[in-house]
Each structure stands twice: as C-alpha cells, then as structure tokens.
Amino acid sequence: MSLAAVVWHWWIAPLLLGGGLLVFAATVVGYLKQVVQPRFPPKGYVPPTPLESSPTPEAVEGSPQPAALGEGAEVEASS
C-alpha cells in the first residue's frame, strides 16, 4: 500500500508545481498590465482632452435631453 502512495505523489507533484507557476505568472502579468502600464503610456501617446473624450448630448443621437428651466417653469420640491 505504501508503494502506491509514493508513486501517486510523484506524478501529481509536477502538475501542482506547473499549475502554481502558471497562476503566479498570470498574477504578475495581470498586475503589470492593469497597474503599471497605465502609469507609463507608450511613446507618442497623446491623451485626449476632456472635450474630445466626452461627447455632448447633442452629438449623441437618441440621448435623453435635460428639461430646460425657463420662466414659468415649476420646480418640484422633493420631500
């Protein structure tokens, strides 16, 4: 019975080691991609200005328009 236990752990150990190394590598790559890369943009990158990055409601077709408050318009008081 002890011979089967010795043989069993010999083939499972490399699988566990390989899986652990893959998880570690994926964690490092994910950290570099999500945290470090945004801090250092590539050469020649020009960030968009706030006006270019967010379109106005008139530019977006079908977007809801806010109601304009003019003379005689009533404002509901929320209680």
Secondary structure by P-SEA (a helix, b strand, c coil): caaaaaaaaaaaaaaaaaaaaaaaaaaaaaaaacccccccccccccccccccccccccccccccccccccccbbbbbcc
